[in-house]
Amino acid sequence: MVFSALFNIAKAYQFLKDSRVLLLLDKRTLKDHSNCFKVDSGFDSDSLDLVKKDFINRSNPKDYDVWVGIIHDEISLRKDLVFDDSGKLIGFVNLGSVQNSMDDLKQYLCAKQNSPTTPDEATHMFVFMAVSLFSDWKMPVAFFPTTTIKAYALFNLFWKCVEELEQRDFKVLTSTCDGASPHQRFYIKYHCPPGAPKGTITYKTNNHYAFEKRPLYLICDPVHLLKTTRNNWENSFW
């Protein structure tokens, strides 16, 4: 939260520091700490190893804390392009090299003329977070700048997230998200058993990265579903 206040609302951070309402570190000190470890979008091995280290060093550990769920959602961003400390231009959509290449090919094939493909500026950040089902431990795993996530892209990224966590001795049991259209298609279209009749309720699938045979349960966040119902009623002038 401190880093967020510093980089996103620097004036507010300085005001709080000068007012002495909170005992805050100097900006230079915080920037030195933030430069100790470079974090990039996508699944970074060093970042994931830190997630594992943070889990091992948690307070009051229990053996069953390794059972985790994955929460995935996207947040809105201000559309902008900036240079980072290394001189790299950031702010474009970046879903990983494989997914970026697939999107470039799709954009090229759909183009009316053979014009070069150009990356889109990101308007959202899609985030994966691991949450222990039996303790208060939770930690972001990876983030991806995007416009609005597509179901097929979410499918690839989600199972890559499961693979990375399972390789670090976590046991992924659930996937939780809101009722946005890409999430619905991700659950229904990509996890419905082959040959199942139309309207089949999909609530679990096989976790192919588990060392033992284990299902992975697909959950729609009830809080978001209630909010969606309320919004639909409101928009319908009920």
Buried (B, 14 or more C-beta within 10 A) or exposed (E): EBEEBBEEEEEEBBEBBEEEEEEBBEBEEBBEEBEEEEEBBBBBEEBBEBBBEEBEEBEEEEEEBBBBBBBBBBEEBEEEEEEEEEEEEBBBBBBBEEBBEBBBEEBEEEEEEEEEEEBBBBBBBBBBBBBBBEBEBEBEBBBBBBBEBBBBBBBBBBBBBBBBBBEBEBBBBBBBBBBBEBBBBBBBEBBBEEEEEEEEEBEBBEBEBBEEEBEBBBBBBEEBEEEBEEEEEEEEEE
